[in-house]
Amino acid sequence: MTTMTIAPATTGPDDTSEYAAGRADAYDDAHTLTLPQLHTRAAHYIAYATPARAAGYADRVHETAMERAAVTAAETELAHTSPTTWARTNDAAA
C-alpha cells in the first residue's frame, strides 16, 4: 500500500504567487514604459502593494534595466566594429 503525499496549500508568507504576479506586471509594463517610468511604478508598488508583489516587480525592473544596458552595449560595440559601418563612415569623410 502506498501513501499519497499531499502538497500543502501555500497561502501564507511562503506564497510565491504574489511575487510571480509582480514580476508578470513588470514584464508587461516593460514593453510600453521607459526605465524612469518603471522605477516610478516600482516605487508605487513598494508603497502600496504586498511586499512579495513589490519585490517581484522591483526584481523584474532591475533585470529589465540590466538587459537594456547589455543590449545597448552590444549594439554600440557592433556599430563601432562593423566593417560596413566603418566603410560608410570613411566614404562620407572622403
PDB file with one MODEL, atoms N, CA, C and O in Angstrom:
MODEL        1
ATOM      1  N   MET A   1       0.839  -1.170   0.000  1.00  0.00           N
ATOM      2  CA  MET A   1       0.000   0.000   0.000  1.00  0.00           C
ATOM      3  C   MET A   1       0.892   1.244   0.000  1.00  0.00           C
ATOM      4  O   MET A   1       1.904   1.292   0.700  1.00  0.00           O
ATOM      5  N   THR A   2       0.507   2.242  -0.788  1.00  0.00           N
ATOM      6  CA  THR A   2       1.300   3.470  -0.847  1.00  0.00           C
ATOM      7  C   THR A   2       0.578   4.591  -0.122  1.00  0.00           C
ATOM      8  O   THR A   2      -0.646   4.593   0.012  1.00  0.00           O
ATOM      9  N   THR A   3       1.351   5.513   0.326  1.00  0.00           N
ATOM     10  CA  THR A   3       0.783   6.679   0.988  1.00  0.00           C
ATOM     11  C   THR A   3       0.887   7.862   0.050  1.00  0.00           C
ATOM     12  O   THR A   3       1.950   8.138  -0.505  1.00  0.00           O
ATOM     13  N   MET A   4      -0.199   8.544  -0.119  1.00  0.00           N
ATOM     14  CA  MET A   4      -0.211   9.693  -1.015  1.00  0.00           C
ATOM     15  C   MET A   4       0.305  10.923  -0.270  1.00  0.00           C
ATOM     16  O   MET A   4      -0.132  11.216   0.843  1.00  0.00           O
ATOM     17  N   THR A   5       1.219  11.623  -0.883  1.00  0.00           N
ATOM     18  CA  THR A   5       1.745  12.846  -0.288  1.00  0.00           C
ATOM     19  C   THR A   5       0.946  14.020  -0.823  1.00  0.00           C
ATOM     20  O   THR A   5       0.890  14.248  -2.032  1.00  0.00           O
ATOM     21  N   ILE A   6       0.347  14.739   0.057  1.00  0.00           N
ATOM     22  CA  ILE A   6      -0.469  15.885  -0.333  1.00  0.00           C
ATOM     23  C   ILE A   6       0.384  17.144  -0.185  1.00  0.00           C
ATOM     24  O   ILE A   6       0.973  17.382   0.869  1.00  0.00           O
ATOM     25  N   ALA A   7       0.443  17.931  -1.227  1.00  0.00           N
ATOM     26  CA  ALA A   7       1.187  19.190  -1.155  1.00  0.00           C
ATOM     27  C   ALA A   7       0.379  20.191  -0.336  1.00  0.00           C
ATOM     28  O   ALA A   7      -0.819  20.355  -0.568  1.00  0.00           O
ATOM     29  N   PRO A   8       1.010  20.850   0.601  1.00  0.00           N
ATOM     30  CA  PRO A   8       0.269  21.825   1.409  1.00  0.00           C
ATOM     31  C   PRO A   8      -0.105  23.053   0.578  1.00  0.00           C
ATOM     32  O   PRO A   8       0.597  23.431  -0.360  1.00  0.00           O
ATOM     33  N   ALA A   9      -1.202  23.646   0.941  1.00  0.00           N
ATOM     34  CA  ALA A   9      -1.613  24.882   0.276  1.00  0.00           C
ATOM     35  C   ALA A   9      -0.666  25.990   0.702  1.00  0.00           C
ATOM     36  O   ALA A   9      -0.347  26.121   1.883  1.00  0.00           O
ATOM     37  N   THR A  10      -0.226  26.770  -0.238  1.00  0.00           N
ATOM     38  CA  THR A  10       0.708  27.853   0.092  1.00  0.00           C
ATOM     39  C   THR A  10      -0.037  29.176   0.048  1.00  0.00           C
ATOM     40  O   THR A  10      -0.019  29.886  -0.957  1.00  0.00           O
ATOM     41  N   THR A  11      -0.673  29.482   1.123  1.00  0.00           N
ATOM     42  CA  THR A  11      -1.413  30.740   1.190  1.00  0.00           C
ATOM     43  C   THR A  11      -0.844  31.664   2.255  1.00  0.00           C
ATOM     44  O   THR A  11      -1.397  32.730   2.526  1.00  0.00           O
ATOM     45  N   GLY A  12       0.239  31.256   2.842  1.00  0.00           N
ATOM     46  CA  GLY A  12       0.843  32.068   3.889  1.00  0.00           C
ATOM     47  C   GLY A  12       1.996  32.892   3.361  1.00  0.00           C
ATOM     48  O   GLY A  12       2.021  33.245   2.182  1.00  0.00           O
ATOM     49  N   PRO A  13       2.945  33.198   4.217  1.00  0.00           N
ATOM     50  CA  PRO A  13       4.080  34.026   3.799  1.00  0.00           C
ATOM     51  C   PRO A  13       4.973  33.347   2.764  1.00  0.00           C
ATOM     52  O   PRO A  13       5.776  34.014   2.111  1.00  0.00           O
ATOM     53  N   ASP A  14       4.845  32.036   2.608  1.00  0.00           N
ATOM     54  CA  ASP A  14       5.655  31.330   1.618  1.00  0.00           C
ATOM     55  C   ASP A  14       5.024  31.348   0.234  1.00  0.00           C
ATOM     56  O   ASP A  14       5.546  30.730  -0.694  1.00  0.00           O
ATOM     57  N   ASP A  15       3.920  32.042   0.091  1.00  0.00           N
ATOM     58  CA  ASP A  15       3.199  32.073  -1.182  1.00  0.00           C
ATOM     59  C   ASP A  15       4.016  32.826  -2.227  1.00  0.00           C
ATOM     60  O   ASP A  15       4.362  33.991  -2.030  1.00  0.00           O
ATOM     61  N   THR A  16       4.320  32.166  -3.324  1.00  0.00           N
ATOM     62  CA  THR A  16       5.114  32.794  -4.378  1.00  0.00           C
ATOM     63  C   THR A  16       4.253  33.379  -5.487  1.00  0.00           C
ATOM     64  O   THR A  16       4.777  33.994  -6.416  1.00  0.00           O
ATOM     65  N   SER A  17       2.946  33.198  -5.405  1.00  0.00           N
ATOM     66  CA  SER A  17       2.104  33.701  -6.488  1.00  0.00           C
ATOM     67  C   SER A  17       2.103  35.230  -6.544  1.00  0.00           C
ATOM     68  O   SER A  17       2.028  35.800  -7.633  1.00  0.00           O
ATOM     69  N   GLU A  18       2.183  35.897  -5.406  1.00  0.00           N
ATOM     70  CA  GLU A  18       2.235  37.363  -5.400  1.00  0.00           C
ATOM     71  C   GLU A  18       3.547  37.851  -6.009  1.00  0.00           C
ATOM     72  O   GLU A  18       3.562  38.826  -6.761  1.00  0.00           O
ATOM     73  N   TYR A  19       4.634  37.180  -5.688  1.00  0.00           N
ATOM     74  CA  TYR A  19       5.933  37.528  -6.263  1.00  0.00           C
ATOM     75  C   TYR A  19       5.887  37.364  -7.779  1.00  0.00           C
ATOM     76  O   TYR A  19       6.333  38.240  -8.520  1.00  0.00           O
ATOM     77  N   ALA A  20       5.348  36.243  -8.231  1.00  0.00           N
ATOM     78  CA  ALA A  20       5.242  35.981  -9.669  1.00  0.00           C
ATOM     79  C   ALA A  20       4.323  36.993 -10.340  1.00  0.00           C
ATOM     80  O   ALA A  20       4.583  37.412 -11.468  1.00  0.00           O
ATOM     81  N   ALA A  21       3.265  37.384  -9.667  1.00  0.00           N
ATOM     82  CA  ALA A  21       2.350  38.379 -10.230  1.00  0.00           C
ATOM     83  C   ALA A  21       3.049  39.727 -10.383  1.00  0.00           C
ATOM     84  O   ALA A  21       2.835  40.423 -11.376  1.00  0.00           O
ATOM     85  N   GLY A  22       3.878  40.102  -9.419  1.00  0.00           N
ATOM     86  CA  GLY A  22       4.636  41.345  -9.527  1.00  0.00           C
ATOM     87  C   GLY A  22       5.614  41.308 -10.688  1.00  0.00           C
ATOM     88  O   GLY A  22       5.755  42.289 -11.419  1.00  0.00           O
ATOM     89  N   ARG A  23       6.290  40.180 -10.860  1.00  0.00           N
ATOM     90  CA  ARG A  23       7.208  40.030 -11.993  1.00  0.00           C
ATOM     91  C   ARG A  23       6.454  40.101 -13.312  1.00  0.00           C
ATOM     92  O   ARG A  23       6.926  40.714 -14.269  1.00  0.00           O
ATOM     93  N   ALA A  24       5.291  39.478 -13.364  1.00  0.00           N
ATOM     94  CA  ALA A  24       4.492  39.496 -14.593  1.00  0.00           C
ATOM     95  C   ALA A  24       4.030  40.912 -14.918  1.00  0.00           C
ATOM     96  O   ALA A  24       4.033  41.320 -16.080  1.00  0.00           O
ATOM     97  N   ASP A  25       3.635  41.659 -13.893  1.00  0.00           N
ATOM     98  CA  ASP A  25       3.226  43.051 -14.116  1.00  0.00           C
ATOM     99  C   ASP A  25       4.377  43.863 -14.706  1.00  0.00           C
ATOM    100  O   ASP A  25       4.187  44.617 -15.660  1.00  0.00           O
ATOM    101  N   ALA A  26       5.560  43.705 -14.138  1.00  0.00           N
ATOM    102  CA  ALA A  26       6.724  44.453 -14.627  1.00  0.00           C
ATOM    103  C   ALA A  26       7.099  44.022 -16.036  1.00  0.00           C
ATOM    104  O   ALA A  26       7.489  44.850 -16.859  1.00  0.00           O
ATOM    105  N   TYR A  27       6.981  42.732 -16.314  1.00  0.00           N
ATOM    106  CA  TYR A  27       7.290  42.232 -17.657  1.00  0.00           C
ATOM    107  C   TYR A  27       6.359  42.878 -18.679  1.00  0.00           C
ATOM    108  O   TYR A  27       6.800  43.326 -19.737  1.00  0.00           O
ATOM    109  N   ASP A  28       5.079  42.920 -18.356  1.00  0.00           N
ATOM    110  CA  ASP A  28       4.110  43.536 -19.265  1.00  0.00           C
ATOM    111  C   ASP A  28       4.369  45.034 -19.418  1.00  0.00           C
ATOM    112  O   ASP A  28       4.313  45.564 -20.527  1.00  0.00           O
ATOM    113  N   ASP A  29       4.653  45.713 -18.308  1.00  0.00           N
ATOM    114  CA  ASP A  29       4.886  47.157 -18.352  1.00  0.00           C
ATOM    115  C   ASP A  29       6.159  47.510 -19.117  1.00  0.00           C
ATOM    116  O   ASP A  29       6.239  48.582 -19.716  1.00  0.00           O
ATOM    117  N   ALA A  30       7.146  46.632 -19.106  1.00  0.00           N
ATOM    118  CA  ALA A  30       8.428  46.917 -19.761  1.00  0.00           C
ATOM    119  C   ALA A  30       8.288  47.062 -21.271  1.00  0.00           C
ATOM    120  O   ALA A  30       9.152  47.648 -21.922  1.00  0.00           O
ATOM    121  N   HIS A  31       7.217  46.539 -21.821  1.00  0.00           N
ATOM    122  CA  HIS A  31       7.015  46.648 -23.268  1.00  0.00           C
ATOM    123  C   HIS A  31       6.549  48.040 -23.686  1.00  0.00           C
ATOM    124  O   HIS A  31       6.706  48.424 -24.845  1.00  0.00           O
ATOM    125  N   THR A  32       5.980  48.795 -22.755  1.00  0.00           N
ATOM    126  CA  THR A  32       5.420  50.099 -23.121  1.00  0.00           C
ATOM    127  C   THR A  32       5.997  51.270 -22.332  1.00  0.00           C
ATOM    128  O   THR A  32       5.806  52.420 -22.726  1.00  0.00           O
ATOM    129  N   LEU A  33       6.691  51.013 -21.240  1.00  0.00           N
ATOM    130  CA  LEU A  33       7.184  52.104 -20.397  1.00  0.00           C
ATOM    131  C   LEU A  33       8.703  52.232 -20.487  1.00  0.00           C
ATOM    132  O   LEU A  33       9.405  51.271 -20.803  1.00  0.00           O
ATOM    133  N   THR A  34       9.192  53.432 -20.204  1.00  0.00           N
ATOM    134  CA  THR A  34      10.631  53.672 -20.141  1.00  0.00           C
ATOM    135  C   THR A  34      11.147  53.255 -18.762  1.00  0.00           C
ATOM    136  O   THR A  34      10.356  52.990 -17.857  1.00  0.00           O
ATOM    137  N   LEU A  35      12.466  53.197 -18.602  1.00  0.00           N
ATOM    138  CA  LEU A  35      13.026  52.826 -17.298  1.00  0.00           C
ATOM    139  C   LEU A  35      12.638  53.801 -16.186  1.00  0.00           C
ATOM    140  O   LEU A  35      12.292  53.350 -15.095  1.00  0.00           O
ATOM    141  N   PRO A  36      12.680  55.117 -16.412  1.00  0.00           N
ATOM    142  CA  PRO A  36      12.233  56.012 -15.343  1.00  0.00           C
ATOM    143  C   PRO A  36      10.769  55.772 -14.958  1.00  0.00           C
ATOM    144  O   PRO A  36      10.413  55.865 -13.783  1.00  0.00           O
ATOM    145  N   GLN A  37       9.934  55.470 -15.934  1.00  0.00           N
ATOM    146  CA  GLN A  37       8.535  55.172 -15.630  1.00  0.00           C
ATOM    147  C   GLN A  37       8.409  53.864 -14.855  1.00  0.00           C
ATOM    148  O   GLN A  37       7.585  53.757 -13.946  1.00  0.00           O
ATOM    149  N   LEU A  38       9.221  52.872 -15.211  1.00  0.00           N
ATOM    150  CA  LEU A  38       9.202  51.607 -14.475  1.00  0.00           C
ATOM    151  C   LEU A  38       9.667  51.803 -13.034  1.00  0.00           C
ATOM    152  O   LEU A  38       9.111  51.203 -12.114  1.00  0.00           O
ATOM    153  N   HIS A  39      10.682  52.640 -12.836  1.00  0.00           N
ATOM    154  CA  HIS A  39      11.153  52.907 -11.473  1.00  0.00           C
ATOM    155  C   HIS A  39      10.084  53.628 -10.655  1.00  0.00           C
ATOM    156  O   HIS A  39       9.911  53.345  -9.469  1.00  0.00           O
ATOM    157  N   THR A  40       9.375  54.548 -11.282  1.00  0.00           N
ATOM    158  CA  THR A  40       8.291  55.244 -10.586  1.00  0.00           C
ATOM    159  C   THR A  40       7.200  54.266 -10.192  1.00  0.00           C
ATOM    160  O   THR A  40       6.686  54.308  -9.074  1.00  0.00           O
ATOM    161  N   ARG A  41       6.850  53.386 -11.120  1.00  0.00           N
ATOM    162  CA  ARG A  41       5.813  52.401 -10.824  1.00  0.00           C
ATOM    163  C   ARG A  41       6.293  51.424  -9.751  1.00  0.00           C
ATOM    164  O   ARG A  41       5.497  50.989  -8.918  1.00  0.00           O
ATOM    165  N   ALA A  42       7.581  51.072  -9.758  1.00  0.00           N
ATOM    166  CA  ALA A  42       8.120  50.188  -8.717  1.00  0.00           C
ATOM    167  C   ALA A  42       7.999  50.849  -7.345  1.00  0.00           C
ATOM    168  O   ALA A  42       7.669  50.188  -6.361  1.00  0.00           O
ATOM    169  N   ALA A  43       8.264  52.142  -7.284  1.00  0.00           N
ATOM    170  CA  ALA A  43       8.108  52.866  -6.018  1.00  0.00           C
ATOM    171  C   ALA A  43       6.658  52.835  -5.555  1.00  0.00           C
ATOM    172  O   ALA A  43       6.384  52.729  -4.359  1.00  0.00           O
ATOM    173  N   HIS A  44       5.739  52.928  -6.495  1.00  0.00           N
ATOM    174  CA  HIS A  44       4.313  52.851  -6.170  1.00  0.00           C
ATOM    175  C   HIS A  44       3.975  51.459  -5.617  1.00  0.00           C
ATOM    176  O   HIS A  44       3.241  51.341  -4.636  1.00  0.00           O
ATOM    177  N   TYR A  45       4.504  50.425  -6.239  1.00  0.00           N
ATOM    178  CA  TYR A  45       4.275  49.062  -5.749  1.00  0.00           C
ATOM    179  C   TYR A  45       4.840  48.901  -4.340  1.00  0.00           C
ATOM    180  O   TYR A  45       4.206  48.295  -3.476  1.00  0.00           O
ATOM    181  N   ILE A  46       6.030  49.444  -4.115  1.00  0.00           N
ATOM    182  CA  ILE A  46       6.655  49.321  -2.798  1.00  0.00           C
ATOM    183  C   ILE A  46       5.809  50.000  -1.732  1.00  0.00           C
ATOM    184  O   ILE A  46       5.713  49.514  -0.605  1.00  0.00           O
ATOM    185  N   ALA A  47       5.198  51.121  -2.088  1.00  0.00           N
ATOM    186  CA  ALA A  47       4.397  51.860  -1.120  1.00  0.00           C
ATOM    187  C   ALA A  47       3.027  51.233  -0.876  1.00  0.00           C
ATOM    188  O   ALA A  47       2.515  51.302   0.241  1.00  0.00           O
ATOM    189  N   TYR A  48       2.427  50.627  -1.892  1.00  0.00           N
ATOM    190  CA  TYR A  48       1.024  50.237  -1.769  1.00  0.00           C
ATOM    191  C   TYR A  48       0.723  48.755  -1.960  1.00  0.00           C
ATOM    192  O   TYR A  48      -0.336  48.303  -1.527  1.00  0.00           O
ATOM    193  N   ALA A  49       1.595  47.987  -2.581  1.00  0.00           N
ATOM    194  CA  ALA A  49       1.299  46.571  -2.831  1.00  0.00           C
ATOM    195  C   ALA A  49       1.836  45.706  -1.694  1.00  0.00           C
ATOM    196  O   ALA A  49       2.487  46.200  -0.773  1.00  0.00           O
ATOM    197  N   THR A  50       1.555  44.425  -1.776  1.00  0.00           N
ATOM    198  CA  THR A  50       2.102  43.500  -0.780  1.00  0.00           C
ATOM    199  C   THR A  50       3.617  43.424  -0.960  1.00  0.00           C
ATOM    200  O   THR A  50       4.121  43.642  -2.062  1.00  0.00           O
ATOM    201  N   PRO A  51       4.338  43.118   0.105  1.00  0.00           N
ATOM    202  CA  PRO A  51       5.800  43.050  -0.019  1.00  0.00           C
ATOM    203  C   PRO A  51       6.276  42.062  -1.088  1.00  0.00           C
ATOM    204  O   PRO A  51       7.238  42.342  -1.804  1.00  0.00           O
ATOM    205  N   ALA A  52       5.613  40.919  -1.198  1.00  0.00           N
ATOM    206  CA  ALA A  52       6.030  39.933  -2.198  1.00  0.00           C
ATOM    207  C   ALA A  52       5.809  40.455  -3.611  1.00  0.00           C
ATOM    208  O   ALA A  52       6.664  40.281  -4.480  1.00  0.00           O
ATOM    209  N   ARG A  53       4.673  41.091  -3.843  1.00  0.00           N
ATOM    210  CA  ARG A  53       4.384  41.627  -5.181  1.00  0.00           C
ATOM    211  C   ARG A  53       5.359  42.757  -5.513  1.00  0.00           C
ATOM    212  O   ARG A  53       5.845  42.845  -6.641  1.00  0.00           O
ATOM    213  N   ALA A  54       5.645  43.616  -4.541  1.00  0.00           N
ATOM    214  CA  ALA A  54       6.589  44.715  -4.754  1.00  0.00           C
ATOM    215  C   ALA A  54       7.990  44.180  -5.044  1.00  0.00           C
ATOM    216  O   ALA A  54       8.697  44.711  -5.901  1.00  0.00           O
ATOM    217  N   ALA A  55       8.389  43.131  -4.331  1.00  0.00           N
ATOM    218  CA  ALA A  55       9.712  42.543  -4.565  1.00  0.00           C
ATOM    219  C   ALA A  55       9.795  41.937  -5.961  1.00  0.00           C
ATOM    220  O   ALA A  55      10.808  42.087  -6.645  1.00  0.00           O
ATOM    221  N   GLY A  56       8.747  41.263  -6.381  1.00  0.00           N
ATOM    222  CA  GLY A  56       8.725  40.690  -7.726  1.00  0.00           C
ATOM    223  C   GLY A  56       8.805  41.759  -8.792  1.00  0.00           C
ATOM    224  O   GLY A  56       9.535  41.614  -9.772  1.00  0.00           O
ATOM    225  N   TYR A  57       8.052  42.836  -8.604  1.00  0.00           N
ATOM    226  CA  TYR A  57       8.061  43.927  -9.579  1.00  0.00           C
ATOM    227  C   TYR A  57       9.442  44.577  -9.630  1.00  0.00           C
ATOM    228  O   TYR A  57       9.996  44.792 -10.708  1.00  0.00           O
ATOM    229  N   ALA A  58       9.991  44.886  -8.461  1.00  0.00           N
ATOM    230  CA  ALA A  58      11.298  45.546  -8.407  1.00  0.00           C
ATOM    231  C   ALA A  58      12.399  44.658  -8.989  1.00  0.00           C
ATOM    232  O   ALA A  58      13.291  45.155  -9.676  1.00  0.00           O
ATOM    233  N   ASP A  59      12.346  43.358  -8.724  1.00  0.00           N
ATOM    234  CA  ASP A  59      13.348  42.444  -9.284  1.00  0.00           C
ATOM    235  C   ASP A  59      13.302  42.449 -10.806  1.00  0.00           C
ATOM    236  O   ASP A  59      14.343  42.500 -11.462  1.00  0.00           O
ATOM    237  N   ARG A  60      12.103  42.396 -11.366  1.00  0.00           N
ATOM    238  CA  ARG A  60      11.980  42.364 -12.832  1.00  0.00           C
ATOM    239  C   ARG A  60      12.400  43.702 -13.440  1.00  0.00           C
ATOM    240  O   ARG A  60      12.991  43.723 -14.520  1.00  0.00           O
ATOM    241  N   VAL A  61      12.109  44.812 -12.772  1.00  0.00           N
ATOM    242  CA  VAL A  61      12.545  46.122 -13.273  1.00  0.00           C
ATOM    243  C   VAL A  61      14.071  46.179 -13.288  1.00  0.00           C
ATOM    244  O   VAL A  61      14.665  46.685 -14.240  1.00  0.00           O
ATOM    245  N   HIS A  62      14.701  45.665 -12.240  1.00  0.00           N
ATOM    246  CA  HIS A  62      16.169  45.635 -12.190  1.00  0.00           C
ATOM    247  C   HIS A  62      16.722  44.778 -13.329  1.00  0.00           C
ATOM    248  O   HIS A  62      17.695  45.164 -13.977  1.00  0.00           O
ATOM    249  N   GLU A  63      16.112  43.624 -13.574  1.00  0.00           N
ATOM    250  CA  GLU A  63      16.555  42.764 -14.670  1.00  0.00           C
ATOM    251  C   GLU A  63      16.362  43.452 -16.021  1.00  0.00           C
ATOM    252  O   GLU A  63      17.207  43.333 -16.908  1.00  0.00           O
ATOM    253  N   THR A  64      15.257  44.164 -16.174  1.00  0.00           N
ATOM    254  CA  THR A  64      14.992  44.884 -17.424  1.00  0.00           C
ATOM    255  C   THR A  64      16.062  45.946 -17.660  1.00  0.00           C
ATOM    256  O   THR A  64      16.537  46.113 -18.783  1.00  0.00           O
ATOM    257  N   ALA A  65      16.438  46.657 -16.611  1.00  0.00           N
ATOM    258  CA  ALA A  65      17.486  47.673 -16.736  1.00  0.00           C
ATOM    259  C   ALA A  65      18.805  47.037 -17.164  1.00  0.00           C
ATOM    260  O   ALA A  65      19.508  47.574 -18.020  1.00  0.00           O
ATOM    261  N   MET A  66      19.141  45.890 -16.568  1.00  0.00           N
ATOM    262  CA  MET A  66      20.388  45.209 -16.942  1.00  0.00           C
ATOM    263  C   MET A  66      20.319  44.695 -18.377  1.00  0.00           C
ATOM    264  O   MET A  66      21.305  44.779 -19.109  1.00  0.00           O
ATOM    265  N   GLU A  67      19.163  44.163 -18.788  1.00  0.00           N
ATOM    266  CA  GLU A  67      19.009  43.670 -20.160  1.00  0.00           C
ATOM    267  C   GLU A  67      19.173  44.804 -21.166  1.00  0.00           C
ATOM    268  O   GLU A  67      19.871  44.653 -22.169  1.00  0.00           O
ATOM    269  N   ARG A  68      18.533  45.931 -20.899  1.00  0.00           N
ATOM    270  CA  ARG A  68      18.619  47.063 -21.825  1.00  0.00           C
ATOM    271  C   ARG A  68      20.040  47.608 -21.889  1.00  0.00           C
ATOM    272  O   ARG A  68      20.502  48.003 -22.959  1.00  0.00           O
ATOM    273  N   ALA A  69      20.736  47.633 -20.759  1.00  0.00           N
ATOM    274  CA  ALA A  69      22.124  48.103 -20.756  1.00  0.00           C
ATOM    275  C   ALA A  69      23.012  47.156 -21.562  1.00  0.00           C
ATOM    276  O   ALA A  69      23.895  47.605 -22.292  1.00  0.00           O
ATOM    277  N   ALA A  70      22.783  45.865 -21.434  1.00  0.00           N
ATOM    278  CA  ALA A  70      23.580  44.889 -22.183  1.00  0.00           C
ATOM    279  C   ALA A  70      23.323  45.002 -23.680  1.00  0.00           C
ATOM    280  O   ALA A  70      24.256  44.923 -24.479  1.00  0.00           O
ATOM    281  N   VAL A  71      22.074  45.185 -24.060  1.00  0.00           N
ATOM    282  CA  VAL A  71      21.740  45.325 -25.482  1.00  0.00           C
ATOM    283  C   VAL A  71      22.363  46.598 -26.041  1.00  0.00           C
ATOM    284  O   VAL A  71      22.911  46.589 -27.143  1.00  0.00           O
ATOM    285  N   THR A  72      22.284  47.683 -25.295  1.00  0.00           N
ATOM    286  CA  THR A  72      22.877  48.942 -25.742  1.00  0.00           C
ATOM    287  C   THR A  72      24.386  48.800 -25.916  1.00  0.00           C
ATOM    288  O   THR A  72      24.950  49.275 -26.902  1.00  0.00           O
ATOM    289  N   ALA A  73      25.032  48.152 -24.965  1.00  0.00           N
ATOM    290  CA  ALA A  73      26.483  47.956 -25.068  1.00  0.00           C
ATOM    291  C   ALA A  73      26.836  47.100 -26.278  1.00  0.00           C
ATOM    292  O   ALA A  73      27.794  47.399 -26.991  1.00  0.00           O
ATOM    293  N   ALA A  74      26.078  46.049 -26.512  1.00  0.00           N
ATOM    294  CA  ALA A  74      26.357  45.173 -27.659  1.00  0.00           C
ATOM    295  C   ALA A  74      26.121  45.900 -28.976  1.00  0.00           C
ATOM    296  O   ALA A  74      26.909  45.763 -29.912  1.00  0.00           O
ATOM    297  N   GLU A  75      25.047  46.668 -29.052  1.00  0.00           N
ATOM    298  CA  GLU A  75      24.767  47.411 -30.284  1.00  0.00           C
ATOM    299  C   GLU A  75      25.820  48.482 -30.532  1.00  0.00           C
ATOM    300  O   GLU A  75      26.207  48.721 -31.676  1.00  0.00           O
ATOM    301  N   THR A  76      26.283  49.126 -29.468  1.00  0.00           N
ATOM    302  CA  THR A  76      27.326  50.141 -29.605  1.00  0.00           C
ATOM    303  C   THR A  76      28.625  49.508 -30.077  1.00  0.00           C
ATOM    304  O   THR A  76      29.297  50.043 -30.959  1.00  0.00           O
ATOM    305  N   GLU A  77      28.977  48.375 -29.493  1.00  0.00           N
ATOM    306  CA  GLU A  77      30.194  47.669 -29.901  1.00  0.00           C
ATOM    307  C   GLU A  77      30.102  47.252 -31.359  1.00  0.00           C
ATOM    308  O   GLU A  77      31.069  47.394 -32.108  1.00  0.00           O
ATOM    309  N   LEU A  78      28.968  46.748 -31.760  1.00  0.00           N
ATOM    310  CA  LEU A  78      28.776  46.331 -33.143  1.00  0.00           C
ATOM    311  C   LEU A  78      28.871  47.525 -34.089  1.00  0.00           C
ATOM    312  O   LEU A  78      29.465  47.422 -35.163  1.00  0.00           O
ATOM    313  N   ALA A  79      28.299  48.637 -33.702  1.00  0.00           N
ATOM    314  CA  ALA A  79      28.331  49.824 -34.550  1.00  0.00           C
ATOM    315  C   ALA A  79      29.752  50.352 -34.733  1.00  0.00           C
ATOM    316  O   ALA A  79      30.085  50.892 -35.788  1.00  0.00           O
ATOM    317  N   HIS A  80      30.583  50.196 -33.712  1.00  0.00           N
ATOM    318  CA  HIS A  80      31.951  50.720 -33.790  1.00  0.00           C
ATOM    319  C   HIS A  80      32.937  49.742 -34.406  1.00  0.00           C
ATOM    320  O   HIS A  80      34.045  50.138 -34.770  1.00  0.00           O
ATOM    321  N   THR A  81      32.564  48.480 -34.531  1.00  0.00           N
ATOM    322  CA  THR A  81      33.499  47.491 -35.066  1.00  0.00           C
ATOM    323  C   THR A  81      33.040  46.863 -36.370  1.00  0.00           C
ATOM    324  O   THR A  81      33.792  46.109 -36.987  1.00  0.00           O
ATOM    325  N   SER A  82      31.836  47.154 -36.795  1.00  0.00           N
ATOM    326  CA  SER A  82      31.314  46.560 -38.024  1.00  0.00           C
ATOM    327  C   SER A  82      32.018  47.160 -39.236  1.00  0.00           C
ATOM    328  O   SER A  82      32.099  48.383 -39.345  1.00  0.00           O
ATOM    329  N   PRO A  83      32.530  46.331 -40.155  1.00  0.00           N
ATOM    330  CA  PRO A  83      33.203  46.846 -41.359  1.00  0.00           C
ATOM    331  C   PRO A  83      32.279  47.714 -42.215  1.00  0.00           C
ATOM    332  O   PRO A  83      32.733  48.678 -42.831  1.00  0.00           O
ATOM    333  N   THR A  84      31.010  47.385 -42.257  1.00  0.00           N
ATOM    334  CA  THR A  84      30.092  48.190 -43.070  1.00  0.00           C
ATOM    335  C   THR A  84      29.905  49.575 -42.473  1.00  0.00           C
ATOM    336  O   THR A  84      29.760  50.556 -43.202  1.00  0.00           O
ATOM    337  N   THR A  85      29.907  49.654 -41.155  1.00  0.00           N
ATOM    338  CA  THR A  85      29.790  50.965 -40.512  1.00  0.00           C
ATOM    339  C   THR A  85      31.026  51.803 -40.795  1.00  0.00           C
ATOM    340  O   THR A  85      30.917  52.991 -41.098  1.00  0.00           O
ATOM    341  N   TRP A  86      32.209  51.186 -40.698  1.00  0.00           N
ATOM    342  CA  TRP A  86      33.440  51.919 -40.964  1.00  0.00           C
ATOM    343  C   TRP A  86      33.520  52.336 -42.428  1.00  0.00           C
ATOM    344  O   TRP A  86      33.985  53.433 -42.737  1.00  0.00           O
ATOM    345  N   ALA A  87      33.072  51.473 -43.322  1.00  0.00           N
ATOM    346  CA  ALA A  87      33.111  51.809 -44.746  1.00  0.00           C
ATOM    347  C   ALA A  87      32.224  53.009 -45.031  1.00  0.00           C
ATOM    348  O   ALA A  87      32.620  53.915 -45.764  1.00  0.00           O
ATOM    349  N   ARG A  88      31.028  53.022 -44.458  1.00  0.00           N
ATOM    350  CA  ARG A  88      30.127  54.153 -44.679  1.00  0.00           C
ATOM    351  C   ARG A  88      30.692  55.427 -44.065  1.00  0.00           C
ATOM    352  O   ARG A  88      30.567  56.506 -44.645  1.00  0.00           O
ATOM    353  N   THR A  89      31.309  55.310 -42.902  1.00  0.00           N
ATOM    354  CA  THR A  89      31.885  56.476 -42.239  1.00  0.00           C
ATOM    355  C   THR A  89      33.067  57.010 -43.046  1.00  0.00           C
ATOM    356  O   THR A  89      33.195  58.220 -43.233  1.00  0.00           O
ATOM    357  N   ASN A  90      33.921  56.122 -43.518  1.00  0.00           N
ATOM    358  CA  ASN A  90      35.091  56.542 -44.285  1.00  0.00           C
ATOM    359  C   ASN A  90      34.690  57.100 -45.645  1.00  0.00           C
ATOM    360  O   ASN A  90      35.319  58.043 -46.128  1.00  0.00           O
ATOM    361  N   ASP A  91      33.662  56.543 -46.273  1.00  0.00           N
ATOM    362  CA  ASP A  91      33.181  57.070 -47.549  1.00  0.00           C
ATOM    363  C   ASP A  91      32.625  58.477 -47.377  1.00  0.00           C
ATOM    364  O   ASP A  91      32.818  59.337 -48.237  1.00  0.00           O
ATOM    365  N   ALA A  92      31.939  58.707 -46.271  1.00  0.00           N
ATOM    366  CA  ALA A  92      31.347  60.022 -46.035  1.00  0.00           C
ATOM    367  C   ALA A  92      32.427  61.059 -45.763  1.00  0.00           C
ATOM    368  O   ALA A  92      32.271  62.228 -46.116  1.00  0.00           O
ATOM    369  N   ALA A  93      33.523  60.636 -45.136  1.00  0.00           N
ATOM    370  CA  ALA A  93      34.598  61.571 -44.812  1.00  0.00           C
ATOM    371  C   ALA A  93      35.433  61.916 -46.041  1.00  0.00           C
ATOM    372  O   ALA A  93      36.050  62.980 -46.094  1.00  0.00           O
ATOM    373  N   ALA A  94      35.454  61.036 -47.016  1.00  0.00           N
ATOM    374  CA  ALA A  94      36.300  61.248 -48.198  1.00  0.00           C
ATOM    375  C   ALA A  94      35.746  62.268 -49.154  1.00  0.00           C
ATOM    376  O   ALA A  94      36.357  62.541 -50.187  1.00  0.00           O
TER     377      ALA A  94
ENDMDL
END
